[in-house]
């Protein structure tokens, strides 16, 4: 094999490698933080207000138990009527789970099973209201 064939072989190998990388990159799943990311960015000042409201009162208790495979959430008693709990998976948006919680006149403590969540890093995004103000808190945990 002379040097001309070696150059052609090197060029074809390089082009094949670049083609392989391009196909692999195009098949990669790329999730945004959320589908309505830009709308949420515009309304982020409201979110800052919710975070400040939560900081001004006693914090909610978030306790993850690996043995019982559940999360225990205790809201401040005087500042809770309804809540939205989102288990957010940064690496895969299809695994996100949203749960609505209502007080129904009971104590504001909830045991939420997490046995269906896959192992790895999760964020619990909790938005709750007392009927007058909204509050927001995020908690990171690993299953």
LINRA-V851909 format. One record per backbone hydrogen bond with DSSP energy under -1.0 kcal/mol. CO is the residue of the C=O (numbers start at 1). NH is the residue of the N-H. Records with the same first field share a line. If there is no record, write none. Layout:
BEGIN
CO: NH + NH
END
This chain:
BEGIN
2: 6
3: 7
4: 8
5: 9
6: 10
7: 11
8: 12
9: 13
10: 14
11: 15
12: 16
13: 17
14: 18
15: 19
16: 20
17: 21
18: 22
19: 23
20: 24
21: 25
22: 26
23: 27
36: 40
37: 41
38: 42
39: 43
41: 44
44: 48
45: 49
46: 50
47: 51
48: 52
49: 53
50: 54 + 136
51: 55
52: 56
61: 74
63: 72
65: 70
69: 114
70: 65
71: 112
72: 63
73: 110
74: 61
76: 79
81: 103
82: 129
83: 101
84: 127
85: 99
86: 125
87: 97
88: 123
89: 92
92: 95
93: 96
97: 87
99: 85
101: 83
103: 106
107: 109
108: 75
110: 73
112: 71
114: 117
120: 143
122: 141
123: 88
124: 139
125: 86
126: 137
127: 84
128: 135
129: 81 + 82
133: 130
135: 128
137: 126
139: 124
141: 122
END
